Amino acid sequence: MTQTTGVDMEKIVSLCKRRGFIFQSSEIYGGLGSCWDYGPLGVELKRNVKEAWWKAMVQERDDIVGLDASILMHPQTWVASGHVQEFVDPLVECKSCHLRFRADEPEEDKCPNCGGELTEPRMFNLMFKTFMGPVEDEAAMVYLRPETAQGIFTNFQNVLNTSRRKLPFGIAQIGKAFRNEITTGNFIFRSREFEQMEVEFFVKPGSDKEWFDYWLEERFNWYVKLGIKKDNLRLRQHTGDELAHYALDCYDIEYLFPMGWSELEGIANRGDFDLVQHAKHSGKDMSYFDEEAQEHIMPYIIEPSGGVDRSVLAFLLDAYDEDVVEKEKRVLLRFHPALAPIKVAVLPLSRNEKLVPMAKEVYVEVRQAFTTQYDDSQSIGRRYRRQDETGTPLCVTVDFQSLDDRQVTIRDRDSLKQIRVPVDTLRATLAAKLAGEALEVLPPGGSKWLGFED
Ligand code: GAP
């Protein structure tokens, strides 16, 4: 039996739709196969995932710089990279209903849809094609990039010359990629339009194995630091026949998705394949001058390549939890504060007009620092549940006592503990709590947390 996390994908899909995380693309027209739209909460979550990645990979390091290359590239790029030749899946077609399947998909030798006879396998390239300019002929054909990596390789010399880098150094990029996948499904796990977060890390040949191990550990820990349970992650080495045409070695960081262990991110040792290929096809020098050895070398490349959408799905699945509070079932997303779409919700105890001015004042103050939501509809209990279900770590409640003592209540999503703090220290307290500081380390004026169970 396939091992799974126990979280049902259907629950996540339905929560995502119900609460505005993710919708099917072009839903009013019946949807478009394997394309997804991120709603108000989804877009925040996705931005936070990308920001956390950029922070760890670029902002907090001095050996990686960023890039934002265009999606459309010179078609020769894809000849050099091997995608025109190698980025193919063998397909069979049903001679009756003309549906196409990956050759390894039908369990028997007949069409899974109508039982018809199947053709011999034919190679199908997964790159999307379009045309540049007004004439739609072969000469004007360009591809939508199937990976962001090639924009990095083709800019290697530009970045090297302008940012005065020495090996080892990396170039990071986040951006859209497109693949005309034959087998899609499992929600946003495999779609035809998705986003990648890739680093191409250039190293001296001979130091590549060391850097490969370094990146395996670094990337695994990134997911753990952002809250994914270690037990739901594993590293799996590619077997020889699985290795991509460019890879000397490759590991997948796999997550225990509802359909079983599946790839979340790939970390490959690409050797000097890409720079050699681009040098050959462009006629340009792609080498690096090693000042120590006084010679030109072709750097080796270690590539941690993750999917934004797959990470979003893993973070959603891993954060999903159900518990019982005051005898009622509670659904919650235990997001790491850095990923939570909304960090703070400001909730007046009721819509009483006396409370509104102060609640609005608190809201305006807090939203300058954190993504904040103001919610005054329905009972306070219902509003807490709503915020739990979308993973908001902290709720701030303004009540009648607040009008007298200018203190408000902060409620913690995970422990359900509450604390009253002066409005003057609210922002600092929220910041400390969101940064994961111990409850005791409160700014002056903060009082002790009041637990429900205390
Ligand atoms: N540059 C190397 C490369 O593109 P890959 O393993 O094909 O390697 C890297 O893709 C990551 O991109 C995967 O680990 C996955 O997270 C994401 N990815 C690939 N195809 C995808 C798809 N069809 N839908 C969603 N994410 C995808």
Residues whose N, C-alpha, C, O or C-beta is under 5 A from the ligand:
A	BS01	GAP	P146 E147 A149 R179 E181 I188 F189 R190 S191 F194 Q196 E263 L264 E265 G266 S305 G306 G307 R310
